Every structure is written in structure tokens, then in C-alpha cells.
Amino acid sequence: MSELDKYIDKNKNRFLEELKEFLRIPSVSNEEKHADDVKKAANWLRDKLADVGMENIKIYETDGHPIVYADHLHAGNDKPVILVYGHYDVQPVDPVELWNAPPFEPVVKDGKIYARGSADDKGQIYIHVKSLEAHLNTNKKLPVNIKVIFEGEEEIGSPNLGKFILNNKELLKSDYVVISDTSMYEKGLPSICYGLRGLCFMQVEVTGPNRDLHSGTYGGGVDNPINALAKLINQLKDNDGKIMIDGFYDDVVKLAKKERDEFARLPFDEKKYMKELEVDGLFGEKGYTTIERVSARPTLDCNGIWGGYQGQGAKTVLPSVAGAKISMRLVPNQNPEKIAELFEKYIKKIAPKSVKVKVTYLHGGMPSVTAIDTPAIKAAVKALKNAFGVEPVYFKEGGSIPIVNTFKEVLGADAILLGFGLSDDNIHSPNEKFDLENFYKGISTVTNYYEELSKI
């Protein structure tokens, strides 16, 4: 065992207690009532970065939530500059009644830590903080030059980070961006994620009469916004899972045979997949496997819907307004702004004249792909193999990190997606968890990764 790994092993319990402290901060970025909590989380990270020996630590205020920056640039000009990115904001906890314990009171059970933000992304960014500590306390230096940027708005589309990057290109100038905000393919099998889907997030609001109406008095004579909305949603996809928006697939790059062959080699048990989800069947775009559908093909899903009476018992109301939030995951060459325009045009084309329809583009992000033959990827493969004892696999992640493409366009830096979550970690859902074995092996991996990067 190396001196670095001895340090990590000796301090495991402290690392865990610090993570619990971090997870107790309810840094929900899209709820105004938690604005002070988001700021508290930023201050907490600032203090921890100072404790481990990072320098030039600063909190940058934005029009929304703050950005935390730090660096340690003493490895020498011949060593690469690595920018570590992550986010300290978390998703809302609703429906809170489905949690087995309060979402911001961390619980350790069966080798996992349960709390909102445990896997997405507090546990994963804290892997990097502790890796920096291991080097600076054991070797008194870092093997590469490190810059750190942690934001508090990723869960709301990073509305201010892009502008910050544009305005601070010299501050953030780097050779590679390292991000731990993705998952391993499965437990015990470390993974290199080389692609992320983009995102286009829309809101549709359907308005009928100027007030809620008695469904007995007016039913049958006035169109019901809920019924109209349901018809609109039903026309977005056909029975084979194909998205029906005009022009939606125009820019989609066809999956190459080589890539489809690589997907086919990944271990995947469809029956186990269905059992874990407690579903009796799967559904998706015809002509593609489940792995291809969830990682390399575009999607459209209704993420929320509202309208009418939601209380206990019955209320015979014909609502004035109904609405839905709809997300589309995008693949290379698809542009979220173009897709938003196509979506709005299609919705208004199929909307009945009996209702008014308002379509709003909430936020989006470009898809991204990183070449797997770069020196930084090869270094990551070595570090993962050293920590987990097996050869990593390559795969695409179905989720989105919109800012990845901005790092590439503005800084010219490829992103290395070094994730340690698991697909069943319930991110964005009740009872979110993070596997503690992955937490500790993640610290070991990143610590070793910095050493491997120093050799390229």
C-alpha cells in the first residue's frame, strides 16, 4: 500500500463524517427558500479547500448562486493544468413522504450513505477535495497543477457559469477538465464515460376558460385544458417510441456499426434491469437496444404535469389552466435552441383552437463526446485499474452536464468524465444514496490519477 493509500485508509472515518456534514446543508438551487443554504454550502467548501492547503480561494458572486474557485499551481510549467469541476447544489426532495429518513439527515446503511446530494454531486466532488488533501498532507505538493471550480446552479442549467467562463478564460485556462458527476457502468466495474447527451427543457401551458368551471354546468360545451394537454402529449411520440416533431431527427448522427458493437459487448441483463425497476416490460424507440436508447439516442419525456383539483376526494371542476414540463435528451449535432423552436412550432401546429397554448424554453445544453484515445483518458484507465483491480469499460451516459461543451468551446479543454456513482443511486429521486466503497476507491483513483497525469 502506497503512502497515499495509507493516508486515505487512516482517515476514512473523518472523511465520512465531513461528508455527512456537507450533506446536511439543504443546498437546493431552484427553491428560493434555500438561497442562504446554497451560500452556506459554498462557504463550507471554501473552508474545506483552505483546510487541505489549496490557494487563491475565492467565492465569486453571480446573478444567482456563487461559484467557488481555488488552485494550487506549483507542479511546474512542464506539468499539465487540470481544472476540476463539480456542483454543490442539489435537486428538490419532493415527494418527501417517500424518503425512508429525512433527506438532509445522512444515514449509513449496508455500506451506503443515504441523503440528497450524496451521489449527485456532493459525494463525488468531495472525492476530489480529499484527494487533494492526501497529496498535500503526504507529499506537501501536487504532481500536476490543479484549479478547482465548484458551482451552485448545475441543477437549474448553469445559467451563470457560461458567462463566468467567458469572462475568466485566463483564470480557468487548463489542459483538461476532470468531472466526477456520472456513474460507473455497474458496481465493481469502473468506467470511462466518453459521451453525454444534451438537453432541451420545455414548459407547455394550456389555457381554456377564464376561470375554473363547474364540470356539470359547462362540461361538454367548453374544451378541458387537461384533456387538450393530454392529446398534445400523446401526439409527441408514436406507438414505436419515435418522436413526431417535424425535423427533430434531421441532425442526428447515425450510430456507427463499431459503436453499436461496443454497446453490445457491455454486460447487460434485461431481466435483471426490469426486476430492479419492478416493471413487466420495457418501451423505447423501435430498432434500438435498451443500452442504445438510454445513452445514444434522443428522447422526449414528460417530467411533470398539473391542472385541476389535486386534493382529497372529489371536486367536479373543469380547470382554467393545465401545464406540463417536458425534457428532450439530445445526441451529437442536435442543438437545444433549434430543437426548442421545432418543439414550439409543432405544438402550436397540433394545438386545438379551443384553447390557448404557451410554450416556454426553460434551459438546455449541448451534447458532448470525448475521444477515448487522448493521453488523459489513458491515464484515467490506469488509475481506475489500480484502484478497482479490473479493466475499465467505455460507455456513454444518458444524462446531461450542459457546461461540458462550454469548457471545450471556450477553453479548448476536453472533459474527462470520471464518475463513481451507480445507476441505482436514485439521483433526483427519494432515498438517494452513494456507495461508500466507491467513495473511498474514488479518492484512491483520483489521487493516483493526478500522478498518472503528471507523466503525460
Buried (B, 14 or more C-beta within 10 A) or exposed (E): EBEBBEBBEEBBEEBBEBBBEBBBBBBBBBBEEBBEBBBBBBEBBBEBBEEBBBEEBEBBEBEBBBBBBBBBBEBEEEBBBBBBBBBBBBBBBEEEEEBEEBBBEBBEEEEBBBBBBBBBBBBBBBBBBBBBBBBBEBEEEBBBBBBBBBBBBBBBBBBBBBEBBEEBEEBBBBBBBBBBBBBBBBEBBBBBBBBBBBBBBBBBBBBBBEEBBEBEEBEEEBBBBBBBBBBBBEBBBEEEBEBEBEEBBEBBEEBEEEBBEBBEEBEBEEEEBBEEEEEEEEEBBEEBBBBBBBBBBBBBEBEEBBBBEEEEEEEEBBBBBBBBBBBBBBBBEBBBEBBBBBBBEBBEEBBEEEBEBBBEBBBBBBBBBBEBEBBBBEBBBBBBBBBBEEEBBBBBBBBBBBBBBBBBBBBEBBBBBBBBBBBBBBBBEBBBBBBBBBBBBBBBBBBBBBBBBBEB
